[in-house]
Amino acid sequence: MAKANVKEQIVSTSLNLLHSKGFNATSVQDITDAAGVPKGSFYNHFTSKEALGLEVVQRYLAAVGELAAVLHDGTLAPRARLQQYFERMIAGNAANDFHCGCLLGNFSTELSNQIPAMRSAMQQAFAGSAELLASVIAAGQRDGSIRSSVPAAELAAFVNDAWQGAVLRTKTEQSREPLDRFARMTLGTILS
């Protein structure tokens, strides 16, 4: 296996393991065993498990970015963009039977007090998400389809927070209902 393939195998395997089992519950040995690579290969590519964790976050954000691409689609009305985005995010959670939750939320809960670099990465990720949502909400406020009594940035931050809570409940309930309720309330009440 070529070196680039070994690193890719470690990262992709780690994304699945860290997302499903958690950061602290997954050892380097677990990762290398699942990836089918020698343990020494891990340290050829990563200085620490934390360094790998940060790369996994970037990989996860890239995948979420693909789901969020609809938010940039100017051919759709702002509310339609938000609705499609929420539908995509709900489908992403359904793909793992609602067992894994959001990697960002999981890592925030598990690692924010342990690894300052991870806390910083989570803060940046949530800020980027809120900024993107705020731009779509602001467009909806301009066209009159979204309430304008609350600043777009405040609504976007709330939507992000509510989404994380709904994902947590979905993980606990192992049901899509908290996410469906989030989408109904967000689009039907909060942003109306």
Residue pairs with C-beta under 8 A, 6 or more apart in sequence:
1 9
1 37
3 44
3 45
6 35
6 37
6 41
6 44
6 45
7 45
9 35
9 36
9 37
10 31
10 32
10 35
10 37
10 41
10 42
10 45
10 46
10 52
11 52
11 55
11 56
11 59
12 59
13 31
13 34
13 35
14 26
14 31
14 35
14 52
14 53
14 56
15 56
15 59
15 60
15 103
16 34
17 26
17 30
17 31
17 34
18 26
18 53
18 56
18 103
18 107
19 60
19 96
19 100
19 103
19 106
20 96
20 99
20 100
21 30
22 106
22 110
23 49
23 53
23 106
23 107
23 110
23 111
24 110
28 39
28 42
28 49
29 39
31 42
31 52
32 38
32 39
32 41
32 42
42 52
46 52
46 55
50 115
50 117
50 118
53 107
53 111
53 115
53 118
54 117
54 118
54 121
56 103
57 103
57 104
57 107
57 118
57 121
57 122
57 125
60 103
60 104
61 104
61 125
61 128
64 89
64 92
64 129
67 85
67 88
67 89
67 92
68 85
68 88
68 129
68 132
70 76
70 81
70 84
70 85
70 88
71 81
71 82
71 85
71 132
71 133
71 135
71 136
73 81
76 84
77 140
77 143
77 145
78 136
78 137
78 139
78 140
78 143
78 145
78 146
79 140
79 145
79 146
79 187
79 191
81 136
82 133
82 136
82 137
82 140
82 186
82 187
82 191
83 183
83 187
86 179
86 182
86 183
86 186
86 187
87 183
89 163
89 179
90 176
90 179
90 180
90 183
93 100
93 101
93 102
93 167
93 170
93 176
93 179
94 176
97 174
98 170
98 171
98 173
98 174
98 175
98 176
99 171
99 174
100 106
100 171
101 167
101 168
101 170
101 171
102 163
102 164
102 167
104 122
104 125
104 126
104 164
105 164
105 167
105 168
107 118
107 122
108 119
108 122
108 164
111 118
111 119
111 122
112 118
112 119
112 122
113 119
126 160
129 160
130 153
130 156
130 157
130 160
131 156
132 156
133 155
133 156
133 159
133 160
134 152
134 153
134 155
134 156
135 152
137 146
137 152
137 155
137 156
137 159
137 191
138 152
140 146
140 191
141 147
141 148
141 152
146 155
146 191
146 192
147 155
147 191
147 192
155 190
155 191
158 190
159 186
159 190
159 191
162 182
162 185
162 186
162 190
163 182
165 182
166 178
166 179
166 181
166 182
167 178
167 179
169 178
170 176
170 177
170 178
170 179
